[in-house]
Structures are given as C-alpha cells and as structure tokens.
Amino acid sequence: RQAVAVSDSPLAAVGTRVRGHEFHRTVLEPAAGTTPAWGMHQPERRVEGYVRRGVHASYLHTHWAASPEVARRFVEHCRAIPAR
C-alpha cells in the first residue's frame, strides 16, 4: 500500500509519502472531529488511522527502509520528550 500523511504526527509531516501493509480484522469507527493519519490511494481512496497530540494510531505498518525520514522523525520526537 501507498499512503500520504494528511496530518502532522510523531511519524510524519503532512505530505510525507510512505509504503506499508495493513493487517487487521477489526474496523475503526472514528469519533466526531477525529483527525485522520493517512490518506490511502490503492486499491480505494480513503483515510486510515488517527492522530491526537503525540499519538499516531494506525493499522498501516510502515516500511521504514522505504521512508527513512519516518524513522528519523519518530526518533527525534522521542528524544524531545522530557525524561520522567
């Protein structure tokens, strides 16, 4: 699958393109006002996953070797979180 980030998140900035696969047996029902994570383009056009504050929840298992900027962004996000 190919997807594009439609919201800024710990994994990707808006417009970032990624490759990955989905594996799930459930259906996500978004609450009103939910911010989607990805715009999916194949085989059908739809949104997938959700972003809220520092959380990025998605069934899309991104292939980081195909999008190393996603891995870098995630590590940078983690480093910016203060230690407790």
C-alpha positions as CSV (number, residue, x, y, z in Angstrom):
1,R,0.0,0.0,0.0
2,Q,1.0,3.6,-0.5
3,A,-0.2,6.4,1.7
4,V,0.3,10.1,2.3
5,A,0.2,11.7,5.7
6,V,-2.8,14.0,5.9
7,S,-1.9,15.3,9.5
8,D,1.3,16.1,11.3
9,S,2.2,13.3,13.8
10,P,5.2,11.8,15.5
11,L,5.8,9.7,12.4
12,A,5.2,12.0,9.5
13,A,4.7,15.6,8.4
14,V,1.7,16.4,6.2
15,G,2.5,15.3,2.6
16,T,5.0,12.6,3.6
17,R,4.6,9.5,1.3
18,V,5.1,6.0,2.8
19,R,4.8,2.4,1.8
20,G,3.5,-0.3,4.1
21,H,0.9,-3.0,4.6
22,E,-2.2,-3.4,6.6
23,F,-3.1,-6.4,8.7
24,H,-6.3,-6.2,10.7
25,R,-9.6,-8.0,11.5
26,T,-11.5,-5.1,13.0
27,V,-13.0,-1.8,11.8
28,L,-12.2,1.6,13.2
29,E,-15.2,3.8,13.8
30,P,-13.9,7.4,14.2
31,A,-15.5,9.8,16.7
32,A,-16.7,13.1,15.5
33,G,-13.8,15.5,15.0
34,T,-11.2,12.8,14.7
35,T,-8.0,13.7,12.8
36,P,-7.0,11.1,10.2
37,A,-3.4,9.9,10.0
38,W,-3.1,8.7,6.4
39,G,-4.7,9.1,3.0
40,M,-4.8,5.8,1.3
41,H,-4.8,5.6,-2.5
42,Q,-4.8,2.0,-3.6
43,P,-6.9,0.0,-4.0
44,E,-9.5,2.6,-2.9
45,R,-9.3,6.2,-1.7
46,R,-9.9,6.5,2.0
47,V,-8.4,7.8,5.2
48,E,-6.8,5.4,7.8
49,G,-5.6,5.8,11.3
50,Y,-5.9,8.7,13.7
51,V,-3.6,11.4,15.2
52,R,-4.2,13.1,18.5
53,R,-1.5,15.1,20.3
54,G,1.6,12.8,20.5
55,V,-0.3,9.7,19.5
56,H,-0.4,8.2,16.0
57,A,-2.7,5.1,15.8
58,S,-2.9,3.2,12.6
59,Y,-3.2,-0.3,11.0
60,L,-0.7,0.7,8.4
61,H,2.7,-1.0,9.2
62,T,5.0,1.4,7.5
63,H,8.1,0.2,5.8
64,W,10.8,2.4,7.2
65,A,13.5,1.3,4.8
66,A,11.4,2.8,2.0
67,S,10.9,6.0,4.1
68,P,13.9,6.6,6.4
69,E,12.6,10.1,7.2
70,V,9.7,8.5,9.1
71,A,12.2,6.6,11.4
72,R,14.3,9.8,11.9
73,R,11.2,11.9,12.7
74,F,10.0,9.3,15.2
75,V,13.4,9.2,17.0
76,E,13.6,13.0,17.1
77,H,10.1,13.1,18.5
78,C,11.1,10.6,21.2
79,R,14.3,12.5,22.1
80,A,12.3,15.7,22.5
81,I,10.1,14.1,25.3
82,P,11.4,15.1,28.7
83,A,12.6,12.2,30.9
84,R,10.4,11.5,33.9
